[in-house]
């Protein structure tokens, strides 16, 4: 189960890391507790699909706090 995590403006610029230690992208904006992530150019469609990142809006994907396990000074670690 995930910790009680809140995404804030301070998380902008942090890398998003999956449970295998792979960088999926970078947070470019946080609005109302939802991060907007610009995917790593090498990100495969299968990883995007697992996160529910179907259609993008201006090349960013929404990341809800419910998918976040923890947040460090420079990274956001996903729970999946």
Buried (B, 14 or more C-beta within 10 A) or exposed (E): EBEEBEBEEEBBEBBBBBEEEEBBBBBBBBEEEEBBBBBBEEBEEEBBEEBEBEEBEEEBBBBEBEBBBEBEEEBBBBBE
